[in-house]
Amino acid sequence: MNKLPTTLAVVLMMFVLLSCQPKEQNKPNSGTRLWHQHELRNAFLDDGMDVKVDVEGDSSDILILSYLLFDDVWDRKFQTNGSYKAWQKMGYKKVILQDEGEDYRHEQDLTIPIVETY
């Protein structure tokens, strides 16, 4: 159905890039998240998924993912594969999953600890 490992690899690549920066620049910022928006979009496209990726908020700290097939199964995958936790470490405060028909919408609050369940 999908190939999330490549998408997660892009998220992990961000951590590698951030860890190579001097300590004072190590904290993800608005510019980093805007750059990540384009990289994440390309990763989904490379995996054959037309997921729209938007970043909103004063500090670009709300990640909005829109895809025709989004549902609770995707939410569960993002919980168990570490995506929510990775996005939280990048400074996002909220992730919104929505299908393009607006029948499904899930808001994941990233200001609280993320518990990965298996």
C-alpha positions as a Markdown table, in Angstrom:
| # | Residue | x | y | z |
|---|---|---|---|---|
| 1 | Met | 0.0 | 0.0 | 0.0 |
| 2 | Asn | 2.8 | 2.5 | 0.8 |
| 3 | Lys | 6.5 | 2.8 | 1.3 |
| 4 | Leu | 7.0 | 4.8 | 4.4 |
| 5 | Pro | 10.6 | 3.7 | 5.1 |
| 6 | Thr | 12.0 | 6.0 | 2.3 |
| 7 | Thr | 9.9 | 8.9 | 3.7 |
| 8 | Leu | 11.2 | 8.2 | 7.2 |
| 9 | Ala | 14.7 | 8.1 | 5.7 |
| 10 | Val | 14.3 | 11.7 | 4.6 |
| 11 | Val | 13.3 | 12.7 | 8.2 |
| 12 | Leu | 16.3 | 10.9 | 9.5 |
| 13 | Met | 18.5 | 12.6 | 7.0 |
| 14 | Met | 17.4 | 15.9 | 8.5 |
| 15 | Phe | 18.8 | 14.8 | 11.9 |
| 16 | Val | 22.2 | 14.0 | 10.3 |
| 17 | Leu | 22.3 | 17.4 | 8.7 |
| 18 | Leu | 21.4 | 19.1 | 11.9 |
| 19 | Ser | 23.9 | 17.2 | 13.9 |
| 20 | Cys | 26.7 | 18.4 | 11.6 |
| 21 | Gln | 25.9 | 22.0 | 12.4 |
| 22 | Pro | 27.6 | 23.9 | 15.3 |
| 23 | Lys | 25.9 | 23.4 | 18.7 |
| 24 | Glu | 24.2 | 26.9 | 18.7 |
| 25 | Gln | 22.7 | 26.2 | 15.3 |
| 26 | Asn | 21.5 | 22.6 | 16.2 |
| 27 | Lys | 18.0 | 23.6 | 17.1 |
| 28 | Pro | 15.6 | 23.3 | 14.1 |
| 29 | Asn | 14.1 | 26.6 | 13.0 |
| 30 | Ser | 11.4 | 27.9 | 10.7 |
| 31 | Gly | 13.8 | 27.8 | 7.7 |
| 32 | Thr | 14.8 | 24.2 | 8.4 |
| 33 | Arg | 11.1 | 23.2 | 8.6 |
| 34 | Leu | 10.3 | 25.0 | 5.3 |
| 35 | Trp | 13.2 | 23.2 | 3.6 |
| 36 | His | 11.9 | 19.9 | 5.1 |
| 37 | Gln | 8.5 | 20.6 | 3.6 |
| 38 | His | 9.9 | 20.3 | 0.1 |
| 39 | Glu | 12.1 | 17.3 | 0.9 |
| 40 | Leu | 9.2 | 15.4 | 2.4 |
| 41 | Arg | 7.0 | 16.2 | -0.6 |
| 42 | Asn | 9.7 | 14.8 | -2.9 |
| 43 | Ala | 10.1 | 11.7 | -0.8 |
| 44 | Phe | 6.4 | 10.9 | -1.0 |
| 45 | Leu | 6.4 | 11.6 | -4.7 |
| 46 | Asp | 9.5 | 9.3 | -5.1 |
| 47 | Asp | 7.5 | 6.6 | -3.4 |
| 48 | Gly | 4.6 | 7.1 | -5.8 |
| 49 | Met | 2.3 | 8.9 | -3.4 |
| 50 | Asp | 0.8 | 12.3 | -4.2 |
| 51 | Val | 0.9 | 13.6 | -0.6 |
| 52 | Lys | 0.6 | 17.4 | -0.4 |
| 53 | Val | 2.9 | 18.8 | 2.3 |
| 54 | Asp | 2.3 | 22.2 | 3.8 |
| 55 | Val | 3.8 | 24.1 | 6.7 |
| 56 | Glu | 1.9 | 26.7 | 8.6 |
| 57 | Gly | 2.0 | 28.8 | 11.8 |
| 58 | Asp | 4.0 | 31.8 | 12.9 |
| 59 | Ser | 7.1 | 29.6 | 13.3 |
| 60 | Ser | 6.3 | 27.2 | 10.5 |
| 61 | Asp | 5.6 | 24.6 | 13.3 |
| 62 | Ile | 2.4 | 23.0 | 11.9 |
| 63 | Leu | 2.9 | 20.2 | 9.4 |
| 64 | Ile | -0.1 | 19.5 | 7.2 |
| 65 | Leu | -0.2 | 16.4 | 5.1 |
| 66 | Ser | -3.0 | 15.8 | 2.6 |
| 67 | Tyr | -3.6 | 12.6 | 0.7 |
| 68 | Leu | -6.6 | 10.9 | -0.8 |
| 69 | Leu | -6.0 | 7.7 | 1.2 |
| 70 | Phe | -5.2 | 9.1 | 4.6 |
| 71 | Asp | -7.1 | 7.3 | 7.4 |
| 72 | Asp | -6.5 | 5.9 | 10.9 |
| 73 | Val | -4.2 | 3.3 | 9.4 |
| 74 | Trp | -1.8 | 6.0 | 8.3 |
| 75 | Asp | -2.0 | 7.6 | 11.7 |
| 76 | Arg | -1.1 | 4.3 | 13.3 |
| 77 | Lys | 1.9 | 3.9 | 10.9 |
| 78 | Phe | 3.2 | 7.3 | 11.8 |
| 79 | Gln | 2.9 | 6.4 | 15.5 |
| 80 | Thr | 4.7 | 3.1 | 15.2 |
| 81 | Asn | 7.4 | 4.0 | 12.7 |
| 82 | Gly | 8.7 | 7.0 | 14.6 |
| 83 | Ser | 7.6 | 9.7 | 12.2 |
| 84 | Tyr | 5.6 | 11.7 | 14.8 |
| 85 | Lys | 8.6 | 11.5 | 17.2 |
| 86 | Ala | 11.0 | 12.6 | 14.4 |
| 87 | Trp | 8.7 | 15.5 | 13.4 |
| 88 | Gln | 8.5 | 16.5 | 17.1 |
| 89 | Lys | 12.3 | 16.7 | 17.3 |
| 90 | Met | 12.3 | 18.9 | 14.3 |
| 91 | Gly | 10.3 | 21.5 | 16.2 |
| 92 | Tyr | 6.8 | 20.8 | 14.8 |
| 93 | Lys | 4.1 | 21.4 | 17.4 |
| 94 | Lys | 1.3 | 19.8 | 15.4 |
| 95 | Val | 0.8 | 17.4 | 12.5 |
| 96 | Ile | -2.5 | 17.4 | 10.7 |
| 97 | Leu | -3.4 | 14.4 | 8.5 |
| 98 | Gln | -6.3 | 15.0 | 6.1 |
| 99 | Asp | -7.7 | 13.3 | 3.1 |
| 100 | Glu | -8.3 | 15.5 | 0.0 |
| 101 | Gly | -12.1 | 15.0 | 0.3 |
| 102 | Glu | -12.0 | 16.4 | 3.8 |
| 103 | Asp | -13.8 | 13.3 | 5.1 |
| 104 | Tyr | -10.9 | 12.4 | 7.4 |
| 105 | Arg | -8.9 | 14.8 | 9.6 |
| 106 | His | -6.6 | 13.9 | 12.5 |
| 107 | Glu | -4.5 | 16.4 | 14.5 |
| 108 | Gln | -1.5 | 15.0 | 16.4 |
| 109 | Asp | -0.4 | 17.3 | 19.2 |
| 110 | Leu | 3.4 | 17.1 | 19.3 |
| 111 | Thr | 3.8 | 19.4 | 22.4 |
| 112 | Ile | 3.2 | 16.3 | 24.6 |
| 113 | Pro | 5.5 | 13.3 | 24.8 |
| 114 | Ile | 5.0 | 10.9 | 21.9 |
| 115 | Val | 4.5 | 7.3 | 23.0 |
| 116 | Glu | 5.4 | 4.7 | 20.3 |
| 117 | Thr | 3.1 | 1.7 | 20.6 |
| 118 | Tyr | 3.6 | -1.5 | 18.8 |
